[in-house]
Amino acid sequence: NGPPKEMRAIKKFIDYSLIINLEEAVILKAIDIRRDFRLKLPDAIIASTALVFDLTVVTRNIDDFKKVPGLSFLNPHDVV
């Protein structure tokens, strides 16, 4: 539990979030990404999900993701 204002912001973020289940296309793409770019499994799943569904990865950890071609990413701390 955090401060009430922070908890409201987190709840609002979750309410606007989209839950995407692991599908075969995501799993197969994650295997390729992990093998080709040596990403950790969670990062490979995140990257493959974004690629399969044409989404942007929002993360501060751009160094790992920038080596994956075609992947769109955004560091939220760079947004003004």
N, C-alpha and C positions, 0 to 999 in steps of 0.2 A: 504494500500500500504506500502510495506516495501522496504528495499534496493534492487536495481536491481539484485544483485547476489542471494539474498534470494528468491526473486520472481521467478527467473529462476529455482532454485532448487525445489520450490513448484510446479511450472508448470510441470517440468519433472516428479516429483513424481505422480502427477495427471494423466499425460499422460500414465504412466505405471500401473496405478491402474485398478482394475477390479471392475465393478459395479455389485453387486449381488442383485437381487430383493428378497423381502420377499416371500418365497414359503411356502406352508402349512407345509412341513416337518420342516422348520426352526421355524415357529410359534409354532408348537406343542412341539418341543424340547425346545424352549425358555420358554414355560409355565412350563415344567418339571424342568428346571434349576432354574427358579425363585422360584418355590415352594420348591424344595429340598435344594437349597444352598443360598436362600435369597439374590440373586443378584438383583441389580436395573435393571429395564426393559431394558435400553440400553445395559448394560453389558451382560444380559441374551441373548439378540438378537445377540450380537457380538459373544458370546461363542457358541451359537447354530449354527450360520452360519458357524463358523470354524469347528465345529464337523460334521455337515451335509456334508460339501464340502471338508473335510479333509484338512483344512488350518491351518496355524500358526497365532495366534494373536500376533501382534507386539504392545507392550504397555509398559509404565513405571509402570502401575498400576497392577503389577503381584499379589499382595496380594488377590484381589478379584477373580482373575481367577485361582489361583493355587488350590483352593478347588474343582474345577470341574474335575472329573476323565476323563482321556482320552484326555484332552485339551492340545494342544501344544501351548506354548507361548514363546515369546522372548522379553526381555527388550533391546531396541536398544542402551541404554547407557552402556550395558554390552559388547557390540561388540567392539572389538579392531581393 
